[in-house]
Amino acid sequence: MQYIYFLCILIQKGVRLMSYLFPNYSRKPFEIVSGQGLLVQDQKGKTYLDFTSGIGVMNLGHHHPAVEVALAKQAGQIWHMPNLYQSQLQEEVAQALAGELDYVSFFCNSGAEANEAAIKLARKYTGRSQLLTFQQSFHGRTYGAMTATGQATIHAGFEPLVPDFIYGEYNDHKALDLVTEQTAAVMVELIQGEGGVIVAERSWIQQLAKRCQAMGVLLIVDEVQTGIGRTGSLFAFEQFGIQPDIFTLAKGLGNGLPVGAMLGKRELASAFGPGSHGTTFGGNKLALAAAKAVLETMGAPGFLATVGEKGEYLRQGINAIQSAKIVAVRGLGLMVGIQLVSEEVLASVTEQLEAKGLLSLRAGKTVLRLLPALTVSEAELQQALALLAEVLV
């Protein structure tokens, strides 16, 4: 007991001990131990305004009451059963995701798994192997999803990668020529989150979708970060005038519970018969209970409209900051990127914001990324803008 006591004292004082974890994360020297809404506290009691949402996960904020109630109710019934049995909860969440569209769902545990499922489905359904993705994209860290990711730094040291992936330039009309009769699918983000919060040009995306349709190629939209209300609509593709053949979800779907989903048009279901693909934990009862509560909350009248309004307020506020450090402000809804003049400035800005109590993210090499919970208040937006002004001016 005495050892545990002194260990706790050392942790509270921020003393770094020998770790039993792989060093594959650059971790901050503090731990977030509690949270409510957009406010979180570290082990020393310091409070921060969380504009990361756990990298776009806590879309309803920390400790959202509807999610807590759903989890407590499900925890009192049963936590997990494998996909050997019927699941009414999966059916209900799948129906809520599909809405008026005729999609079927496959549930998994993460965005990378959802993208792996999409790659497998596209190849199996079309009988083709080639996939087109885009430079600076990010689709995950598993082998298929990592290969789909158009970033050499993420590939480095893990070759050989999955064969038959090619990469086009994002928002470049020349990339349309890469879609041929040999292509199984095109996988694209409507906003490249990790790549620097780069928004797709609406006309380019629409032409890409038409090209895919003409060539019998499946269009996969990766909505892992943009989906579940982040951009002001349940799915970002609703604002681009397209309907993908397949789209993938994760992050905000479970508001902190690990859950992903791959949705495909109903006619694709024939390619995923019994035994073709599976997962032990996918569709877990607790995760799906959280997902159902998230979707019901976001389905309330006016909820998603407020996301667009808040996002516009935040971007206008940033644009009003007169700073030589800012190159551009981009985004949609509450997915906002501030491109700064250099990597050094970005590192300094994020460090200063953290010291002042605002948690933020990086994207690409020079972009400050802001992903506040969709429930952020006007007062919290004003507080964040004031801190940004202090650091950026």
Buried (B, 14 or more C-beta within 10 A) or exposed (E): EEEEEEEEEEBEEEEEEEEEEEEEEEEEEBEBEEBEBBBBBBBEEEEBBBBBBBEBBBBBBBBBEBBEEBBEEBEEEEEEEEBEEEBEBBEBBBEBBBEEEEBBBBBBBBBBBBBBBBBBBBBBBBEBBBBBBBBBBBBBBBBBBBBBBBBEEBBEEEEEBBEBBBBBEBBEEEBBEBBEEEBBBBBBBBBBBBBBBBBBBEEBBBBBBBBBEEBEBBBBBBBBBBBBBBBBBBBBBBBBEBBBBBBBBBBBBBBBBBBBBBBBBEEBBEBBEEEEBEBEBBBBBBBBBBBBBBBBBBEEEEBBEBBBEBBBBBBEBBEEBEBEBBBEBBBBBBBBBBBBEEEEBBEBBBEBBBEBBBBBBBBBEBBBBBBBBBBBEEEBBEBBBEBBBEBBE
